[in-house]
Amino acid sequence: MKEKEPFNDVEDHLDKVTGNPYKGSHKNTPKGIKIIGYVIIAFFVVLFITTIIGIFLN
């Protein structure tokens, strides 16, 4: 994905001052945070599937 280029110098300055972290890539995210995210997503997927199965078995 191509990095976001500022429209003008004002946007570039605002991004630098406010510390806008978006650069279009999340490759630098630490492994621990990625794993926690995957576990949380997997938990909700399993919860949803078991809820659907429970509704139909009831």
N, C-alpha and C positions, 0 to 999 in steps of 0.2 A: 504494500500500500504506500502510495506516495505521501510524503510528509506535507502537512498543511503549511502553505506559504502565506505570510501575512499580506493583506490587501494593501496596506500602507505602513509607514513607520509608526503611526499611532498604535495600531494593533500589535505590532511587534513589541513596542515599549510596554503596553498594557500586559501582554503575556509575560514579559520578563519581570515586571513589578509584582504582579499577582501570583506568579509562580505557576502558571498554567501547565500541568503535567502532561497533557495530551500531546503525543507525538505521532500517533497513528500505529504504534506497535507496543505490544505488551510482552516482548521477548525478554525484557530485563526484570520481569517480576520474579521474586525469589521463589524457589521450589516449594518451600514450606507453605507459602500463601496459596500457591496453585493447588497443592495437595488438599489443603483445608477447603478451598473452593469446590474441588471435585467431590470431596466427601459430603459437603453440604448439599450439593446438587443431587448426588446419588441418593442421599437420605430422603429427599423430598420426592424423587422419582419412585423409590421403593414404597414410600408412604402412600403416594397416589395410587400405585398399582394395587397394593394390598387393600386400600379403601374400596376401589372399584370391584375387586374380587369379593370382598366382604359384603358389598351391597347385593351382588348377584347371588351369593350363597345364602343369604338371609331369606 
